[in-house]
Amino acid sequence: MGLFDRFRKKIRQADEDFGITAEDGSAEADQALQEREILEQELRKKREQEDPGRRGKSETEPKGEWDEFHDEVEDPFQGQGSSKERKLAARDQALRSAKRPKETTMDRAMDSTTGRRLVQSDLQFEIDISDHQTNKGGMVISGGSVLDSILEDLEEDLLSSDMGHEASSNLIESLRAHLIGSRIGRGVQLDVVVERALKGALLNLLRSGYWDFDMTIRDLVSSDSPVVIMMVGVNGTGKTTTSAKIAKRLNDQGFDVVLAAADTFRAGAIDQLAAHADRLGVRCIKSQRGGDSAAVARDAIESARAKGDEVVIIDTSGRMQNKANLMEELQKVHRVTKPHLVIFVADALAGNDAVTQAIEFQRRLSFDGAALCKLDTDARGGAALSISHATGRPIVLIGTGQGYEDLEPFDPNWLVDQLIS
């Protein structure tokens, strides 16, 4: 039985036994409408007080931790050009001729950790129960202890689905504010209205900074090739495999991809990435174990620039988020390469541990989006909701199997359907 199947039964039973709707014009309905105004005001005030950094960088926001590495590093690309200008020009023309995303408005604009534009998705997430509402008459959803008890039970179910406490608490708060005082038609089933509201509230948690991976890559390649993608995360989350999957995805879309074996710390990591590259038919730039990760990444970008390759994927060493010296090495790689995108790789099976890791990485290093591995084996999915809520950065890719082709753009609607069905 899914999360919402249990919740639906509670709603129906409570409405039959106690009644959680009131006749429009009654004292209970008037009280619910007054409570709705108060809840909406509190919700608006809370949103206005939120840290603007969780919605992307602003001009007045202080620089992030990526910029706090103080060693002077020479820009390896100063004054250099591509040796395949005609090929790149042809690629640019083909990309410009293809269907391009519409220009984004300021409220949809978002920059990466190095100031590049991320292309926002057209998906819009709102709590909308207007199909079931009426302007006058009908029944008004009232608050009170019965509805509060049902929402508390729902919050417990969300916590058991690996959703973090803060995310689940905010979701319940938003759901309560949208339900109490809503006027619905007499023939409308209350559980249907609540299901619609719950789905909208869950989708709202996933909308923070949501951008489209494929569209962003196409947009960046057309203006600033080679596009550099830096993969980060803790040990054992699947960065190397995910790097190979991204290479496969982009190679299938016609881009020339280079893999950079910048994980020079883990035994076998270089050979593992090189083996992936051989199977995929892409180039891999590597060094001996223990080499300078930043130098390997720099060499890969220089090689791609010289040969006219469009994308470089940097596979970095796994770093525990509480090891400052190891994090500084990642800062150096970022400083040298100035990647277009930083992708945090998380393991869906890690549950709330994955959320903790994401929060700490975002605090120390900052990333643009997350790739969530093993989501096909995670029946709960709350970690994805919590990562988006806690960091203000979206899940953009998901791993759905062991094969190279088992990597897909993240579909928030799919996750929500999985969670509540």
ABEGO torsion letter per residue (X at the ends): XBAAAAAAAAAAAAAAAAEABBBBGBAAAAAAAAAAAAAAAAAAAAAAABBAAAAEBBAABBBBAAAABABBBBBAABGBBBABAAAAAAAAAAAAABBBBBBBBAAABBBBAAGBBBBBBABBBBBBAAAABBABEEBBBBBEAAAAAAAAAAAAAAAAAGBBAAAAAAAAAAAAAAABGBBBBAABBAAAAAAAAAAAAAAAAAABGBBBAAAAAAAAAAABOBBBBBBBEBBGAGAAAAAAAAAAAAAAAGBBBBBBBABAABBGAAAAAAAAAAAAGBBBBBBBBGBBAAAAAAAAAAAAAAAGBABBBBBBBBBBAABAAAAAAAAAAAAAAGBABBBBBBBAAAEAAAAAAAAAAAAAAEBABBBBBGAAABAAGAAAAAAAAAAGBBBABBBAEABAABBBBBBAAAAAAAAAX
